[in-house]
Each structure stands twice: as structure tokens, then as C-alpha cells.
Amino acid sequence: MKFTRVLALLVLASLPVAAQPKSDFAAHEMVAAANPLAAAAGLEMLKAHGSAVDAASATQLVLNLVEPESSGIGGGAFMLVYDPKAKKTTSFDGREVAPASATPGMFLDENGQPRAHFDPIPGGLSVGIPGVIGMLELAHKKYGKLPWAQLFQPAIRIAENGFPIGPKLARTIAGAERMKNMPDIARTFFHADGTPMKEGEILKYPELAATFRAIAQGGAKAFYTGPIAQAIVDAVQHAPGKNRGGMTLADLSGFQARELEPVCGDYRIYHLCSMGPPSSGGVAIVQILEMLQRFPSSDLKPNSLLETHLFTQASRLAYADRAKYLGDASVVAVPVTGLLDKTYIAGRAALIDPAKDMGTAQAGNPPEKHAQYAPQVSPENYGTSHMTIVDETGQVIAMTTSVETTFGAEIMAKGFILNNTLTDFSFQPMRDGQPVANAPAPGKRPLSAMSPTIVFDRNGKFVLGIGSPGGPSIIEYVTQSLVAILDGGLSPQEAIGLPRHLNTNSGTTLEPSPWANQIAPQLTAMGHSVRTAGGEGSGLHAIQKVPGGYLGGADPRRDGVVIGQ
């Protein structure tokens, strides 16, 4: 796809949903990502015969420039990789890690009560050890084809020459008036008179270009040690305000990304894999889908009354288990095998009444030895992005990447935003006299809902790659789209464009739309407590294998595009 097409897509990204292109087709390779310039960087690597993993690195680095409020090298990520030669799917864990200074009560006030969720922001207290660069290097060592330094060239070029601010970043800066009091944020995204930069203005990142050059030449070591690491420590320990953190150079130099086995399961004629702990995404997605297998596909017509009801009931049950049992499996005992036991899931599915909302679901008792934990409460956060990429060999990546909340901790180091991912821990380490599985601890990774997912047919052939931002609702955004594609027969773009329906084991939330207005009274009559709220957290990107090539979809709620050749 020529660069003129990319520019055209940049214009299209600002149009209403109805004016968006429905989908894009490519015969050989494809990138679906949250910004045209980032997708173009990924495609540049593919055209140079790089791997999907190479393309993911280039895409991420440019996302750091054009969508800094959502992801970047100061945050973390999960990457799922399908290797067509080995016919194997693996996952890479680049989740942020709590520093040695973290304590179970780090988010309690002087009276021992949990602070308000956003009270630790801005500042360094909520910053976890960034994992993106370590994860990208680990994946590149195994699956990269191009030189590491080459992956940085598009981002360096754009950082130095500048680029026109896109619609999403402009909206985010305009809505972040309070951030102009943070010196680095103000210097980067606001004018000298305090007014926010606007859509179309040229934004440059000379300091970040220098950071990229250093990592391109020195690898991940140049990030986790030396001047960049010192800048991160200084920003965390001396952040403006009351929320200073205790991260040290030893914390950074000791960070290690990990390759992990994914969580996999079956749905009708399909087999799918997603991210395991410290993400809850894989477990919850498999649970929801396997509970829905109790019902025929004809009951799951996309956004029908019955599908909406059944989906929210299965979601309630999965989120109840998530709140009680999921956490960092390297620190706490997570009963993954028991939670995915087919008999256990069938028993959970039997709790679904096709005619009535069940109310607040309780966690089950999985058939695997497990500790007794108290359920946590999960907030919503939207500072995340997702990409799906397929290369000419059929290698597939699904990668979800985040700085947590919009603009992370609202502090910067060497030109990049630092995450506030430690607020993904439960602020209450104990509830009702029982420990919470996702309580803070030194060296621990906070629970995530990021759900990069790859689907295969009964013969093990690639069918679909998908993922989304959206905080805890990521699980539902992804699973709802899977049902719409696999059961409803929709294209990726059609499924991604559907109005969202959510239930994280509380009320049922409908994305504002004529559909919501029509279905809300019917759901209320079934016992649902219904509210209408925006679907701005959704940012799905998917690629489906179809005869002759690939069909992609990008979420019309953001600036995403699908490009390929």
C-alpha cells in the first residue's frame, strides 16, 4: 500500500463511523494498528522481508510518538506469536514489575483505608519497571529477521522530522488540562502560553529520537542501565507532588522479560490461545466462550436480545472468578487448570438462566487446590493499544501494549511517558480478613486484562488474530467480537464496529446507539440494571484469514487502520 493511501486513511480516521471503510484486504501480509503512521512503519519492515515480530517492534516505537497517551517504551506489553513453521503459539510477557520498595499497603492512606484510584497520579509511586523494550528484544532474538537497529529507523525519522497530531491525540491533550502543570508534559504537548497543541500541528520529539538511537545501538541494556535508567529513577524518585516512588537502578537492571506458555481452549470447531497470568484475559475468554457453547450459535446472533443476555451472564461468572483467583502466578498460586476444567465450566454455565439476569455472581470453587482469597475491585482504565500483524510466511502476532491510564503516571523520562501500572494492583491487600491475590508486593506483576488472542481451525490453521485496549473490559471487547465473527459470521470490521455490551459482574452497560435505546427496556424486563455509557475504551484490531489472503478490521472509535500488500 502506497504512502498516499496511508495519508488518506489518516483523513478517514477522523470521519464518523458510518463513513469509515468497512475493511481492507491483502493477499500476502497485513498490519492492523491504532495509527496510520505506526501501521506504515510495521509495513515498511514487512516489505523489507522482516518478520511479524520485527513489524511489531517498529509499530510500537512509532505508537510511542503518535499515541503516547496509550503505550510506549515506558510501559508494558504482552505479545502472542504464532510460528507457522513449528506450528506453535507462544507468548512473551513484558508486564511491568513492582520495584523492591513496593509494599502491600503502598496505596493505603494514613488511616489504613484504600486511597481513591487516581490519587497516586501524578507521581512516581505508581510506576512499575517498564517491560516493553525487554520484551521486544526477547521476541526479536527468537523471531526477528532484520537487524535490531533497523526496527528503530521509522520512529527516529518521525521523531526528528515531526508529524501532524492526529485526532485522538489532539482530543486527549485537549481533555488533559490539569497535565499542563507537569513540566515534561507541558513542554511536550502544550504551548508556552499553556494552550494545548491541536490536531494538525507538527509535533517533534528530539529527546526521544536520541533515546531511540541509544537503544538501537545498545539494545535493551542501554534502556535498563546507564543514562536512560538513571533518568527513569530520577523521574520516579523526584516526581512533582506527594507521590514519589522508590524505584532504583538495581530494580531496572534486574528486569527480565519472559517467554510463557499461553492459555488455550476450545470453542465449537475452533481452538484459541490467549495470554495467561499475570493477565486474566486468557482464562476469562476461554471461560466465557466455553460457557456459551451450551447454547447453539443461532442463539448468539450479534447484538440480539438473547445474545446480549447470555453473553453478560457468562461474563458475570468469569469476572467473579477473575476477581477472586487471578494474579501473578509466579508469586501467588493461581488455579488456572481448575478454572479451565471443562466440567467446572459446564457447572458454571448451568447457572445461566436464558430468561433472567442472575444478579451479582459469586466465584466458583475450581477443582484444584487453591488458597482462599478475597475478591478485588477492578477500576476502568484506557491508556492501552493493540496491534495484529501477519507476515509473508504466515507468522502472526497479537500484541497489546499499555502505559495503563491515559498518559500513565503523567511524568516523563528521556522523552517518553512512564506508566502508572502499579495502580492495577488491588489497593486493599486484605478484605474481610482474607488476602487479595492481586495485592502489591516487591517483584510482583499487577493483574492485567490485556487479551491478545489467536484463533485456529480444527486442523490447527490460523483463522483470526485480535485484541483491544479497554481496562478490565478488554476481555469483553475481544470475546464479544469473537462471538460475532465465529458464531455470527461477521467480517472483522463489522464485528469491531458493533455497539458494545458489557457486564463485569455489576450492571449491564450498553454503548450509546439506536440499538441500545431499543434493547435497554427489554433487558430491564429480564432483571438487568442497565446503563448507557461510552465505548471509548474499545480499540480493537483484527486480521482474519480468508480465501486468497487476509481481511482486517480497525476500531472506528480510534485512529486505527488496516494496511497490507
TISEBA-821528 format. One record per residue (C-alpha): x, y, z; residue number from 1. Coordinates in pm, 1 decimal, m for minus. Layout:
N
         x         y         z  num
         X         Y         Z  NUM
...
***
This chain:
565
         x         y         z  num
       0.0       0.0       0.0    1
     143.7     338.5    m101.7    2
     201.0     621.1     143.2    3
     m74.3     823.2     m25.4    4
    m315.7     554.8      90.3    5
    m184.4     595.3     445.4    6
    m247.9     969.6     430.7    7
    m596.5     904.3     300.8    8
    m661.5     673.9     592.6    9
    m541.3     944.5     830.2   10
    m821.1    1165.4     696.6   11
   m1073.2     880.3     710.0   12
    m989.5     814.8    1074.9   13
   m1148.6    1148.5    1165.0   14
   m1476.9    1075.0     986.8   15
   m1793.8     944.6    1153.1   16
   m1825.1     568.4    1196.4   17
   m2063.9     533.2     901.8   18
   m1807.3     695.1     671.3   19
   m1524.4     459.8     764.4   20
   m1405.7     197.4     513.4   21
   m1559.0    m137.3     609.9   22
   m1242.6    m343.8     583.6   23
    m919.8    m390.1     396.8   24
    m787.8    m691.4     210.3   25
    m428.9    m802.4     149.6   26
    m302.1   m1107.5     m32.4   27
      29.2   m1159.6     146.9   28
      82.3    m962.5     467.5   29
    m103.6    m712.3     681.3   30
     m77.9    m469.8     974.3   31
    m377.8    m356.7    1181.0   32
    m278.2     m89.8    1432.7   33
    m405.4     219.0    1610.7   34
    m247.4     487.4    1389.5   35
    m165.3     515.4    1016.5   36
     197.1     618.9    1070.4   37
     256.1     331.0    1312.7   38
      95.1      79.9    1076.6   39
     306.7     216.2     790.2   40
     623.8     159.0     997.2   41
     521.9    m202.7    1050.0   42
     450.8    m248.6     680.6   43
     791.3     m97.4     599.5   44
     951.7    m382.6     793.4   45
     733.9    m641.5     618.8   46
     828.8    m503.3     277.4   47
    1193.4    m548.7     378.9   48
    1106.1    m917.9     439.7   49
    1108.1    m874.0     813.4   50
     900.6   m1092.4    1042.5   51
     573.6   m1002.3    1210.2   52
     777.3    m962.0    1529.8   53
    1004.5    m710.3    1353.3   54
     698.8    m522.9    1231.2   55
     550.2    m518.8    1580.8   56
     862.3    m352.1    1720.5   57
     861.8     m80.6    1454.7   58
     488.4     m26.9    1501.6   59
     523.9       3.9    1879.4   60
     805.4     255.4    1855.8   61
     602.1     482.8    1629.5   62
     294.0     439.2    1850.2   63
     512.1     583.7    2126.3   64
     524.1     902.8    1917.8   65
     174.5     928.7    1774.1   66
     m26.4     770.5    2057.5   67
     192.3     840.0    2365.4   68
    m111.6     857.3    2590.5   69
    m175.5     486.9    2530.5   70
     153.9     299.8    2500.4   71
     527.6     331.3    2470.1   72
     864.3     217.6    2594.9   73
     783.6     347.3    2942.5   74
     505.7      89.2    2975.6   75
     445.9    m281.8    2936.2   76
     301.3    m528.3    2686.2   77
     201.2    m885.2    2610.9   78
     277.5   m1043.7    2274.6   79
     132.3   m1365.7    2136.7   80
     326.4   m1521.1    1845.7   81
     216.5   m1799.5    1612.6   82
     511.1   m1969.0    1437.7   83
     379.2   m2142.0    1123.1   84
     696.6   m2347.3    1073.9   85
     682.9   m2502.2    1419.6   86
     300.4   m2485.5    1427.1   87
     338.6   m2344.4    1777.8   88
     197.5   m2049.2    1965.3   89
     395.7   m1884.4    2240.5   90
     365.2   m1566.3    2444.4   91
     603.7   m1301.4    2567.6   92
     546.7   m1122.8    2897.5   93
     662.2    m762.7    2911.6   94
     435.8    m666.7    3200.5   95
     573.4    m404.5    3438.4   96
     715.1    m526.0    3770.1   97
     685.4    m366.7    4114.2   98
    1017.2    m237.6    4249.1   99
    1175.3    m371.3    4566.1  100
    1031.2     m74.5    4756.9  101
     671.0    m187.5    4694.0  102
     466.5    m291.8    4996.9  103
     120.3    m449.3    5035.1  104
     m11.9    m126.4    5189.0  105
     151.0     116.2    4945.4  106
    m186.5     252.7    4831.1  107
    m346.9     287.1    5174.4  108
    m392.0     625.7    5343.0  109
    m280.9     722.8    5693.1  110
    m595.1     561.2    5834.5  111
    m529.1     229.6    5662.6  112
    m804.5     287.1    5405.7  113
    m757.1     248.5    5028.9  114
    m685.3     575.2    4854.6  115
    m901.3     685.8    4562.9  116
    m784.4     509.8    4248.3  117
    m639.5     816.3    4077.7  118
    m495.4     973.5    4393.0  119
    m144.6     823.4    4333.2  120
    m135.6    1005.8    3996.1  121
      61.1    1209.6    3902.2  122
     384.2    1085.9    4050.8  123
     633.1     803.6    4075.2  124
     464.8     580.5    4333.5  125
     254.5     403.1    4069.1  126
     536.6     345.0    3818.5  127
     633.3     m15.1    3751.6  128
     961.2    m123.1    3591.4  129
     888.0     m79.3    3217.2  130
     880.3    m404.0    3019.8  131
     823.2    m316.6    2652.8  132
    1186.6    m291.5    2542.1  133
    1291.0    m606.5    2727.5  134
    1000.7    m800.0    2575.5  135
    1063.0    m674.9    2221.7  136
    1430.9    m769.1    2243.0  137
    1348.6   m1115.5    2377.8  138
    1097.3   m1177.9    2097.3  139
    1339.2   m1037.6    1838.1  140
    1617.5   m1270.7    1946.6  141
    1390.4   m1566.5    1875.2  142
    1184.5   m1449.0    1577.5  143
    1348.5   m1137.5    1435.1  144
    1490.3   m1133.3    1082.1  145
    1600.1    m774.0    1039.7  146
    1879.5    m607.0    1239.8  147
    1756.0    m466.4    1571.5  148
    1870.9    m114.2    1481.1  149
    1666.9    m116.7    1159.2  150
    1344.5    m151.7    1356.7  151
    1403.7     192.0    1511.7  152
    1458.8     385.7    1190.1  153
    1095.9     486.0    1114.2  154
    1044.6     610.3    1470.6  155
    1373.8     802.6    1472.5  156
    1288.3     961.9    1138.0  157
     939.1    1066.3    1251.3  158
    1060.6    1186.5    1592.7  159
    1320.2    1412.0    1431.5  160
    1113.4    1543.2    1138.8  161
     786.0    1567.9    1325.9  162
     434.3    1465.2    1228.8  163
      87.8    1622.1    1229.1  164
    m100.3    1548.1    1551.0  165
    m386.2    1306.8    1483.5  166
    m747.3    1330.9    1602.3  167
    m718.5    1100.9    1904.9  168
    m402.5    1258.1    2046.6  169
    m547.7    1606.5    1993.3  170
    m865.6    1512.4    2180.2  171
    m663.2    1361.0    2462.2  172
    m436.7    1663.7    2505.7  173
    m738.1    1896.8    2499.8  174
    m902.1    1691.0    2773.7  175
    m589.2    1683.4    2989.7  176
    m586.2    2045.6    3104.0  177
    m454.4    1960.3    3450.8  178
    m145.2    1794.2    3299.8  179
      m3.7    2125.4    3182.4  180
     118.4    2166.4    3541.0  181
     352.6    1869.7    3492.6  182
     674.9    2018.5    3349.0  183
     761.3    1745.4    3096.1  184
     401.5    1703.4    2978.4  185
     363.7    2080.3    2942.4  186
     686.3    2117.6    2747.9  187
     596.6    1834.8    2507.7  188
     223.0    1873.0    2444.4  189
     134.5    2233.0    2536.2  190
     238.9    2572.9    2401.5  191
     433.1    2820.2    2612.8  192
     111.1    3006.4    2691.8  193
     m45.6    2689.6    2834.1  194
    m276.6    2615.5    2543.6  195
    m284.8    2253.4    2418.9  196
    m140.1    2155.6    2082.8  197
    m414.8    2093.1    1828.2  198
    m488.5    1845.8    1553.8  199
    m265.8    1903.8    1252.2  200
      10.1    2085.9    1440.2  201
     357.2    1938.8    1394.5  202
     493.1    1754.4    1696.7  203
     862.3    1663.6    1725.2  204
    1046.0    1452.7    1982.2  205
    1421.2    1531.9    1957.4  206
    1491.4    1391.1    2305.2  207
    1304.7    1068.2    2231.4  208
    1485.9    1036.1    1897.0  209
    1813.7    1036.0    2089.9  210
    1672.7     773.7    2328.6  211
    1571.9     554.1    2034.5  212
    1919.4     588.7    1882.7  213
    2080.6     477.8    2208.8  214
    1857.8     167.7    2236.1  215
    1900.6      89.2    1866.6  216
    2277.1      83.1    1915.4  217
    2298.8     m63.6    2265.3  218
    1995.9    m293.0    2283.0  219
    1779.7    m334.9    2591.2  220
    2086.9    m293.5    2811.8  221
    2100.7      71.9    2707.3  222
    1748.3     113.5    2843.9  223
    1780.6     m74.5    3172.0  224
    2123.1      64.0    3265.8  225
    2311.5     387.2    3209.3  226
    2170.6     735.5    3143.1  227
    1820.8     623.9    3040.2  228
    1779.1     411.4    3352.5  229
    1911.0     697.6    3566.9  230
    1658.5     933.4    3409.6  231
    1375.3     690.9    3491.9  232
    1491.2     660.9    3853.6  233
    1523.8    1038.5    3888.1  234
    1175.4    1095.2    3744.0  235
    1021.7     838.2    3981.3  236
    1207.6     943.3    4296.5  237
    1176.8    1319.4    4241.0  238
     835.9    1346.4    4074.2  239
     646.6    1668.8    4146.2  240
     388.7    1640.4    4423.4  241
     340.0    1390.2    4703.1  242
     355.2    1060.0    4512.4  243
     725.3     986.7    4490.3  244
     838.8     629.5    4430.9  245
    1134.6     421.6    4540.0  246
    1248.4     258.9    4214.6  247
    1626.5     212.3    4192.6  248
    1886.1     135.3    3928.0  249
    1904.8    m218.0    4069.3  250
    1533.0    m262.0    4003.2  251
    1578.9    m166.4    3638.6  252
    1894.5    m365.6    3573.5  253
    1732.9    m673.3    3723.8  254
    1426.4    m669.8    3499.1  255
    1375.0    m974.7    3277.0  256
    1101.8   m1027.0    3020.0  257
     970.2   m1384.5    2998.0  258
     850.9   m1631.2    2738.7  259
     545.9   m1816.3    2873.3  260
     305.0   m2082.9    2758.6  261
     m22.1   m1923.7    2651.4  262
    m361.8   m2019.7    2789.7  263
    m559.1   m2216.7    2531.5  264
    m906.9   m2364.0    2499.0  265
   m1173.0   m2483.9    2256.0  266
   m1483.9   m2318.0    2120.0  267
   m1705.5   m2520.7    1889.7  268
   m1484.0   m2616.4    1592.6  269
   m1211.4   m2370.0    1692.7  270
    m904.2   m2371.8    1915.6  271
    m780.7   m2043.1    2058.0  272
    m485.2   m1919.2    2259.1  273
    m452.0   m1604.4    2466.3  274
    m240.5   m1459.7    2745.8  275
    m205.3   m1637.3    3078.7  276
    m121.6   m1486.1    3420.7  277
     m28.3   m1216.4    3502.6  278
    m305.3   m1145.6    3252.9  279
    m654.0   m1266.9    3335.3  280
    m752.0   m1237.0    2969.7  281
    m688.0   m1590.1    2851.5  282
    m861.7   m1760.7    3142.7  283
   m1167.2   m1534.1    3127.2  284
   m1206.2   m1553.5    2748.6  285
   m1188.6   m1934.2    2747.8  286
   m1435.6   m1948.6    3035.7  287
   m1687.8   m1717.7    2866.3  288
   m1668.9   m1896.1    2532.4  289
   m1691.8   m2244.4    2679.9  290
   m1992.8   m2139.2    2887.7  291
   m2158.9   m2007.2    2570.9  292
   m2101.7   m2343.6    2400.0  293
   m2400.8   m2466.4    2598.1  294
   m2613.8   m2259.1    2358.9  295
   m2639.0   m2301.4    1978.6  296
   m2484.9   m2040.4    1751.1  297
   m2837.2   m1941.8    1644.6  298
   m2889.3   m1804.1    1997.8  299
   m2584.0   m1579.6    1959.0  300
   m2689.8   m1359.8    1670.0  301
   m2472.8   m1048.6    1714.6  302
   m2634.2    m791.4    1944.1  303
   m2966.2    m972.6    1956.5  304
   m3151.5    m964.3    2287.5  305
   m3068.0   m1327.6    2363.9  306
   m2700.8   m1295.8    2269.9  307
   m2663.1    m981.7    2481.0  308
   m2826.3   m1150.3    2778.0  309
   m2634.7   m1478.9    2751.8  310
   m2304.7   m1301.5    2696.5  311
   m2346.0   m1079.1    3001.8  312
   m2435.3   m1379.5    3219.5  313
   m2126.7   m1575.8    3115.8  314
   m1923.5   m1259.7    3164.5  315
   m2056.1   m1214.9    3519.8  316
   m1938.9   m1564.2    3612.4  317
   m1595.3   m1523.3    3456.0  318
   m1536.4   m1186.6    3622.5  319
   m1637.2   m1329.6    3959.6  320
   m1364.2   m1592.7    3925.1  321
   m1120.5   m1332.8    3793.1  322
   m1167.9   m1105.1    4093.4  323
   m1102.0   m1384.4    4342.2  324
    m839.4   m1610.1    4189.2  325
    m628.2   m1427.8    3929.4  326
    m293.3   m1264.3    3994.1  327
      76.2   m1303.7    3915.8  328
     119.2   m1681.7    3907.0  329
     490.8   m1650.2    3978.7  330
     405.1   m1506.6    4321.0  331
      61.5   m1643.8    4417.8  332
     m97.5   m1982.8    4345.2  333
    m343.4   m1928.1    4058.7  334
    m563.6   m2235.4    3988.8  335
    m554.0   m2199.9    3610.0  336
    m608.2   m2571.0    3543.1  337
    m909.0   m2581.2    3773.1  338
   m1061.1   m2263.4    3632.6  339
   m1035.2   m2410.0    3281.2  340
   m1158.6   m2757.6    3375.2  341
   m1438.9   m2838.3    3131.9  342
   m1659.0   m2997.5    3396.1  343
   m1613.4   m2695.7    3621.0  344
   m1701.2   m2455.7    3337.5  345
   m2005.7   m2664.9    3245.3  346
   m2122.9   m2633.4    3603.6  347
   m2079.7   m2258.6    3587.7  348
   m2270.4   m2245.1    3257.3  349
   m2560.7   m2430.0    3418.0  350
   m2612.3   m2124.2    3640.6  351
   m2717.9   m1917.3    3338.6  352
   m3093.1   m1864.2    3310.3  353
   m3177.3   m1777.8    2946.3  354
   m3469.4   m1562.9    3063.1  355
   m3340.6   m1377.5    3370.6  356
   m3036.6   m1183.9    3488.4  357
   m2861.0   m1370.0    3771.2  358
   m2753.7   m1060.1    3964.4  359
   m2407.6   m1045.6    4116.8  360
   m2231.1   m1375.9    4050.7  361
   m2020.1   m1547.1    4313.5  362
   m1682.7   m1704.3    4241.8  363
   m1686.2   m2081.6    4197.3  364
   m1479.3   m2349.9    4365.4  365
   m1245.0   m2484.2    4096.0  366
   m1126.8   m2846.8    4125.2  367
    m766.0   m2760.0    4201.3  368
    m602.1   m2689.6    4533.4  369
    m607.2   m2317.2    4589.2  370
    m568.0   m2060.8    4863.2  371
    m865.8   m1867.3    4992.2  372
    m854.4   m1515.8    4854.2  373
   m1091.7   m1222.1    4885.2  374
   m1220.5   m1071.1    4558.6  375
   m1073.7    m740.6    4445.9  376
   m1247.5    m443.1    4286.8  377
   m1125.2    m351.0    3937.2  378
   m1133.2       5.0    3800.6  379
   m1158.9     101.7    3433.5  380
    m850.9     240.4    3255.4  381
    m799.7     325.6    2890.5  382
    m428.7     400.1    2831.4  383
    m370.6      95.7    2611.2  384
    m334.7      m2.8    2243.3  385
    m340.8    m319.9    2034.7  386
    m192.2    m437.3    1705.7  387
    m232.4    m753.0    1496.9  388
      19.4    m838.0    1223.3  389
      69.1   m1121.6     972.5  390
     387.7   m1152.0     763.8  391
     458.8   m1320.4     428.6  392
     548.3   m1651.5     594.8  393
     223.0   m1667.4     790.8  394
     378.0   m1568.0    1124.4  395
     114.2   m1391.2    1333.2  396
     149.2   m1156.1    1628.3  397
    m122.8   m1019.1    1850.3  398
      22.4    m761.1    2087.6  399
    m149.5    m546.1    2348.4  400
      57.9    m265.4    2493.7  401
      m6.7      m6.6    2763.6  402
     103.1     274.5    2990.2  403
    m211.9     199.7    3196.3  404
    m418.1     517.0    3244.2  405
    m417.7     789.7    2978.0  406
     m67.7     944.6    2984.9  407
      33.7     693.3    3251.1  408
     177.9     844.8    3566.8  409
     192.1    1184.9    3392.1  410
     569.8    1201.3    3426.0  411
     834.4    1152.3    3157.4  412
    1194.7    1041.0    3123.4  413
    1414.6    1096.0    2818.6  414
    1112.0    1188.3    2606.6  415
     873.0     902.9    2694.0  416
     576.8     868.6    2928.1  417
     616.8     649.0    3235.6  418
     339.0     406.0    3323.7  419
     115.5     402.2    3630.2  420
      63.5      25.5    3609.5  421
     109.3     m42.0    3980.1  422
    m241.5     100.0    4027.9  423
    m357.4    m226.1    3864.5  424
    m282.3    m389.4    4199.7  425
    m564.8    m409.6    4448.7  426
    m539.3    m105.6    4673.9  427
    m675.0    m328.8    4952.3  428
    m422.7    m604.3    5034.2  429
    m680.3    m764.1    5265.9  430
   m1059.6    m778.5    5252.7  431
   m1281.0    m927.9    5521.7  432
    m976.7   m1080.4    5688.9  433
    m854.6   m1260.4    5376.4  434
    m563.3   m1171.1    5148.2  435
    m626.4   m1046.4    4796.0  436
    m441.7   m1241.6    4523.8  437
    m357.1    m920.1    4338.9  438
    m213.8    m729.3    4636.0  439
     111.0    m532.5    4580.1  440
     445.3    m694.1    4661.7  441
     809.8    m644.1    4561.2  442
     894.0    m804.9    4226.8  443
     529.2    m880.5    4153.5  444
     341.9    m808.5    3832.0  445
      m3.5    m649.6    3865.3  446
    m303.7    m833.6    3725.4  447
    m395.7    m732.6    3371.1  448
    m692.5    m789.3    3141.9  449
    m490.9    m748.5    2819.9  450
    m603.4   m1029.3    2590.9  451
    m408.1   m1072.2    2266.5  452
    m577.6   m1375.2    2110.7  453
    m516.1   m1605.2    1813.4  454
    m777.8   m1849.7    1682.6  455
    m719.7   m2168.2    1480.3  456
    m944.7   m2414.1    1299.3  457
    m976.3   m2783.3    1385.2  458
    m667.6   m2855.3    1170.6  459
    m452.8   m2603.2    1353.7  460
    m457.5   m2345.7    1072.5  461
    m468.0   m1976.1    1153.0  462
    m815.0   m1821.6    1146.7  463
    m804.5   m1491.8    1335.0  464
    m585.5   m1262.9    1545.4  465
    m746.9    m997.9    1765.5  466
    m709.7    m779.8    2074.5  467
    m812.6    m447.0    2226.2  468
    m744.7    m182.0    2489.3  469
   m1010.9    m104.7    2749.0  470
    m906.0    m195.0    3104.9  471
   m1098.4    m488.2    3255.3  472
   m1349.1    m455.6    2967.9  473
   m1080.1    m572.8    2722.5  474
   m1194.8    m927.7    2791.4  475
   m1548.0    m847.1    2681.0  476
   m1448.6    m637.0    2380.6  477
   m1240.9    m926.2    2248.3  478
   m1484.7   m1204.5    2335.6  479
   m1789.3   m1020.2    2200.3  480
   m1606.0    m973.5    1870.6  481
   m1502.0   m1339.5    1863.3  482
   m1865.5   m1446.6    1904.8  483
   m1976.4   m1205.5    1632.7  484
   m1717.8   m1342.2    1388.1  485
   m1715.2   m1712.6    1475.0  486
   m2087.2   m1756.0    1550.9  487
   m2240.2   m1461.6    1367.7  488
   m2032.8   m1480.1    1051.1  489
   m1948.3   m1108.9    1052.6  490
   m1631.3    m972.4     898.2  491
   m1369.6    m833.8    1138.3  492
   m1468.8    m477.0    1055.9  493
   m1838.6    m545.6    1103.1  494
   m1778.0    m718.0    1436.0  495
   m1544.2    m445.5    1562.9  496
   m1792.5    m174.2    1469.9  497
   m2078.3    m323.3    1673.0  498
   m2202.3    m126.2    1975.4  499
   m2055.0    m278.0    2291.0  500
   m2243.5    m455.8    2567.6  501
   m2058.8    m517.4    2892.9  502
   m2108.7    m666.0    3236.4  503
   m1807.0    m701.9    3463.8  504
   m2034.1    m852.2    3731.5  505
   m2217.7    m531.0    3813.0  506
   m2472.8    m353.4    3594.7  507
   m2511.4    m410.5    3221.9  508
   m2354.4    m127.5    3020.4  509
   m2461.9     m50.7    2663.1  510
   m2270.5     174.9    2427.8  511
   m2493.9     465.1    2319.1  512
   m2667.8     383.4    1990.0  513
   m3016.5     330.3    1845.3  514
   m2962.1     m38.7    1923.2  515
   m2907.4      43.5    2290.8  516
   m3223.5     251.8    2303.0  517
   m3420.3     m39.4    2160.4  518
   m3276.2    m320.2    2370.3  519
   m3242.9    m148.5    2710.6  520
   m3612.4    m181.9    2809.1  521
   m3611.6    m549.1    2709.9  522
   m3304.9    m618.1    2922.7  523
   m3456.5    m427.7    3212.3  524
   m3761.2    m651.0    3189.3  525
   m3526.7    m950.7    3226.8  526
   m3387.1    m809.7    3552.8  527
   m3081.1    m627.4    3421.3  528
   m2973.6    m299.5    3577.4  529
   m2896.4    m112.9    3256.1  530
   m2694.9     199.4    3197.8  531
   m2576.7     365.1    2878.3  532
   m2215.9     478.9    2864.0  533
   m1948.4     548.9    2603.8  534
   m1742.3     275.9    2439.1  535
   m1430.9     490.5    2415.0  536
   m1218.3     221.4    2575.6  537
   m1258.9      m6.9    2276.1  538
    m973.0     m10.3    2024.9  539
    m996.6    m349.9    1855.7  540
    m768.3    m454.9    1571.2  541
    m815.4    m788.8    1398.5  542
    m693.2    m988.2    1099.0  543
    m881.3   m1289.1     960.6  544
    m752.2   m1549.2     714.8  545
    m984.3   m1568.0     414.1  546
    m950.5   m1734.8      72.6  547
    m671.5   m1563.7    m117.6  548
    m534.3   m1359.9     169.4  549
    m634.4   m1164.7     478.4  550
    m922.9    m943.1     582.5  551
    m862.4    m683.5     852.0  552
   m1059.0    m456.7    1079.9  553
    m973.0    m143.7    1278.5  554
   m1185.0      11.9    1550.3  555
   m1367.7     322.7    1421.4  556
   m1360.6     467.5    1774.5  557
    m989.7     541.4    1736.6  558
    m745.8     640.0    1460.6  559
    m665.1     281.6    1362.9  560
    m613.5     146.9    1011.3  561
    m551.5    m178.2     826.5  562
    m283.1    m179.5     556.6  563
    m106.1    m454.7     367.4  564
       6.0    m589.7      35.8  565
***
